[in-house]
Amino acid sequence: MIRVDLRSDTVSHPSPEMRKAMYEAELGDDVYGDDPTTNLLEERAAEMLGKEAAVIVSSGTQSNLVALLAQAGRGDTILLGTKSHILNAEAGGASALGGIVYMPIQTDDRGTMDPTAIGLAAAPRDHHKAPVTVLCVENTQNMAGGTALAPEEIKVMADAGRQYGLRVHMDGARIFNAAVALETPASELAAEADSIGFCLSKGLACPVGSVLCGDADFIMEARRWRKMLGGSMRQVGVIAAAGVVALESMIDRMADDHANARKLATALAEMPGIDIDLATVETNIVRFGVPAHKGNEIAGRLKEEGVLINGGDSDLRFVPHYGIDSEDIDIAINAMDKVMAEVAG
Ligand SMILES: Cc1ncc(COP(=O)(O)O)c(C=O)c1O
């Protein structure tokens, strides 16, 4: 029996309050702009991110895709980190569907990119080079272990791109985790971004959805691309209702997820065969290395112990979320203790 699912914060379920709000949501056809609950969510989201407007989309992947299609044309280049989710885990969508060239910039352990490298990649040359038009940054940085990038770190990267006129898109799937960890309003973290998307269905615990924010012209263009992708939805207030509740009740709560992640990471650091940098555990993601080629075996053994983990060949990931409490973390620690003693002890 599975007792604790720590594969991702995406496995979280909506709270009773969200379910009630979804049941009772006032609805209309959002493609006509008539859905009051969606309009409310979009207004709140834009305000919290310090932007003029917002649009609901189906997923984090769709928010990145719409943002890129709306800001980069066919044959344009976008700069993005080697550890970015857009590069590594979104099926190459902007390239396949928009003819956009991806130029990866080396990401360091914290998930930042060297401004000199950004400048070199962004600088215009002659007709041999595809014009570079968008810089993508990610906050928190999933593949760097959920690191929360501070406004100064983002500004250094954004300035390096802006000197050549690049627009800045922020994949803020977990921007509220960063806001909680840094005790900084999300609007400050988004200040350098022309566009930012955040997920409702991760730490905010909604069942579906993301919200893309930016200035009014950009959002109008984003609506057109969302339509083209088949992503305009009708009585989407059913989903938006959970989002409205989440923005009110799920943000401060993320501090519990961060504390659970820290507790888990601290215990893992003491176990044989585990390679973890505690400095990267700033939010709700706990990434760590295990002996080469043992990742899948460990994940399989943990499953037998009732604990689910996101597995790879030699690195693994736990992500505490809404619905996981300190006792669940104890269960995961005890299971890991047992399994690591067998595998590496
Ligand atoms: C940083 C980041 N961006 C985007 C996404 C994509 O979100 P979705 O799974 O909703 O498409 C994820 C999903 O894990 C993510 O971690």
The ligand as an SDF file (V2000), in Angstrom:
LIG
                    3D

 16 16  0  0  0  0  0  0  0  0999 V2000
    9.8670   24.6450  -13.4580 C   0  0  0  0  0  0  0  0  0  0  0  0
    8.7150   24.0110  -14.1650 C   0  0  0  0  0  0  0  0  0  0  0  0
    8.1780   24.6440  -15.2170 N   0  0  0  0  0  0  0  0  0  0  0  0
    7.1380   24.1280  -15.8870 C   0  0  0  0  0  0  0  0  0  0  0  0
    6.5790   22.9250  -15.5270 C   0  0  0  0  0  0  0  0  0  0  0  0
    5.4610   22.3480  -16.3430 C   0  0  0  0  0  0  0  0  0  0  0  0
    4.2660   22.2940  -15.6620 O   0  0  0  0  0  0  0  0  0  0  0  0
    3.0980   21.3020  -16.1470 P   0  0  0  0  0  0  0  0  0  0  0  0
    3.4660   19.9580  -15.6500 O   0  0  0  0  0  0  0  0  0  0  0  0
    1.8830   21.8790  -15.4940 O   0  0  0  0  0  0  0  0  0  0  0  0
    3.0390   21.3660  -17.6170 O   0  0  0  0  0  0  0  0  0  0  0  0
    7.1070   22.2370  -14.4310 C   0  0  0  0  0  0  0  0  0  0  0  0
    6.5120   20.9420  -14.0280 C   0  0  0  0  0  0  0  0  0  0  0  0
    6.9950   20.2500  -13.1670 O   0  0  0  0  0  0  0  0  0  0  0  0
    8.2100   22.7880  -13.7380 C   0  0  0  0  0  0  0  0  0  0  0  0
    8.7630   22.1570  -12.6990 O   0  0  0  0  0  0  0  0  0  0  0  0
  1  2  1  0
  2  3  1  0
  2 15  2  0
  3  4  2  0
  4  5  1  0
  5  6  1  0
  5 12  2  0
  6  7  1  0
  7  8  1  0
  8  9  2  0
  8 10  1  0
  8 11  1  0
 12 13  1  0
 12 15  1  0
 13 14  2  0
 15 16  1  0
M  END
$$$$
